[in-house]
Amino acid sequence: MKKKNNANSYGIIGLGRFGMALVECLASAGKEVIAIDKDETRVREARRFTEMALVVDNLEQMTLEEAGIQSCEVVAICIGEQIDVSILATMTVLKMGVGHVIAKATSFIHGEALKQLGASVVYPERDMAIRLGKGLLYNSFLDSIALSGNAEVRRIQVSQKLIGTTIQDMNIRRRYGVNIIAVEHDGHTDVNFAAEYCFREGDVINVVGQIKNLEHFEEDIQ
């Protein structure tokens, strides 16, 4: 699974729904957050979560330096609709030497351009649609974390078909090419479970593997 990010200072450029949600999440976790946008109303809203919410009229390097963006360990460019502004802002922040720059993309071409610059790219709308689609296709699907190499970690509700069987009985590594890495029950997560663990009503399993193998597994346990 992905390691937890240990950064403590973040810059959020663009306070639409995506950017504002990031500000709220990070600030609520006690992180230092600089939030900037040209819209004064959005900035006032962001000040509910961070004192360092600033109205910025342009995204030129001097302006961003005055805002303190260069001191952030991670900067997220949350500008999707104005692709030219998104790309220029990403170029500028990377030029300023920020260690980790994440940029929101609204299309494949937009994302590829951002990747070429050296940014990590996220597709919020597409990712949400994929999660919704998986939830509709697989009644057992709860959540997932994308990994490199077309792999995922998925949280899957144990179906009636599995209740009363053991992990050893299932032998899912051999049958499906996926691995159970944790079992959740009644709010407790067990990562040191035995092969003889017998599935119970309400169990949730965390499974890692190639997407095609995970989908095969979920289809079989419906």
N, C-alpha and C positions, 0 to 999 in steps of 0.2 A: 504494500500500500504506500501511497505517497507520504513522505515525511511532513510533519507539521512545520509550517513556515515560522521561523523564530524572529522575523523582522518585527521591529517595534515602531517604526515610523513610516507612514504611508502618505502619498499624495494622490488625490482623486481629482482629475480634470474633467469637468462635465458633470452636472448634477441633474441629469434626467432621472427616470425611475431606477435605472441600473446603478448609476453613480451614487444616487442618494441612498439606495439600499446598502451599498458597500460602506458608505460613510457611517451609517447607523450600526452596521454589524461590527466594523472594526473599532469604532469609538466605544461601543458597548462592551467590547472585550478589553478595554483599557489601553488601547493603542493610541499613539500620537497620530492625528490625522489632519493634514492640510487639505481643505476642500475649496476648489475654485470654480467659478462660473461667471459669465457676463450678466446673468439674470439676477437682479438684486433680490427678487422674491425667493428664488431657489436658495440663494446664499443665506437669507434670513432663516429659512427652514432648516438648513444644515447646521446653523448655530445652536439648534436644540441638542445637537450631538457633539459638536466640537467648537471650541472658541476660535480656532484657526480656520474660519470659513471666510473667504475673501471674494469681493467682486473684482474681476479682472477683465478689462476691455479687449485685450489681445493676448495671443499666446506666443509672443516673441521671447527670445531667450532672456533679455534684460528684465522683462516683466515677470517671467517665471522665477528668475533668480531673486527678485525683490520679494516674491511670495515665499521663497525658501524651498522650492521644489528640489533643488540640487542636494539638499540635506536629507532627503527621504531615501530609505533603503529600497522601497518599492513604489512605483508610480503606475497608476491605472489611467489610461486614456479612454474615457467613457463617452466618446463622441462618435455616433454611428451615422447620422443622417448626412452630415457634411463631410464627405470622404476626403476632400482636399485638405480641410482643416485637420481632420484626424491624422492624416499622413504627415503633414507639416509639424503638428504638435509632437508626434512620435519621434520624428527626426530630431527635433530640437531637444527633447528630453534625453534621448540617447546621446546626443552630442554633449550634453551637460554632465555625462558620466554617471548617471543613475544606474545602479547595479542590476535592477530587474524592472523591466518595463512591460506592462501588460496592456494590450490594446483591444478594444471592442471592435468587431467587424460585423458588417451587415450583409456581406456577400462573399463568395469564394474569392473573387478577384481582389476585393478589398483586403481580405485576410492574407492572401498571398503577397500582396504589396507590403503589408505590415511585417510579415515574416521575413521578407527580403531585407528589411531595414534592421532586423535583429530583435523584434518584439515578440513576446509570447502572445498568442491570439486566442480570444474567446468569442464564441457566437451565442450570446444569451438566448435569443429567440429560437434559433435552431435547436440548441441543446434542450430547451424547455419543451419544444415540440416533440423531440425524440423521446424524452422521458414520459411525456403524456402518451405517446404512441405505444411505448413499451407497457405502460400501465394498462392500456386498453387491450393489448394483445395477450398479456400474461397477467392473470388475476393475482398471481403470487408476487409479482414484481413490486418492490417498495422504493428502492433507490439504487443509484450506481455511481461509481467513480471511474472515469476513463483513465486508462493507462496507455503507455506507448505500445506499439506493436499490435494494435487492434485488439487489445485486451481490456477487461474491466473487472472491478470488484462490484458484486451485486449483493444487495440485501433482499432475501427472498423469504416470503412467508411459507412456513412448512404446510403443505396441503394435507388433507385427510388421507391421501394415498400413502403418505410417509409415516403418519403417526403409528407408533408401535414397532417400527423397524429401527434398526441400529445403523450407525454410519458404516460399520463393517459389512452389514448386509447389503447396503447400497453399492459399495465399492465404486463410487462415482469417479475416482481418478482413472480407473481402468476403463470403465464403461463410457465416460463422457469426456475425459481429459481435463477435468476441472477439480479444484481442491476446496474443501471447506476450511476456512481459516478462523472462524469464530461462530459460537452459538449463543444467541440471546434468548433469555427467558425471564419474564417478570422484572424487567429493567436491569438485569444482571447480564454481563457479557463474559463468556468463558472462552479463553483461547487455549486452555490446557485440557480440553475434553478428551476422553478416551474413545477408542474405536468402538467400544461397547455401548457408547451413549445411545439411549433409546429416545427417539423423538416424541415430544409431547404436544398437546394442543397449545397453541400460542407461541411456539418456537419460531424464531427467525434465524436463518443461517446466512453467514457472510461467505460468499463463494467467489473465487478468482479463477479466471481462465480466458481463453479466446472467446470473442463474442459469439461466433457460430456454435461453439461447444456449449456455452451458457444457454443459448436459445434452444438447442437440442435438449438439454437437461430440463429446462422449464416446461417445454412442450410435453415431455414424458411424465412430469409429476402433476400435471393438471388433473 
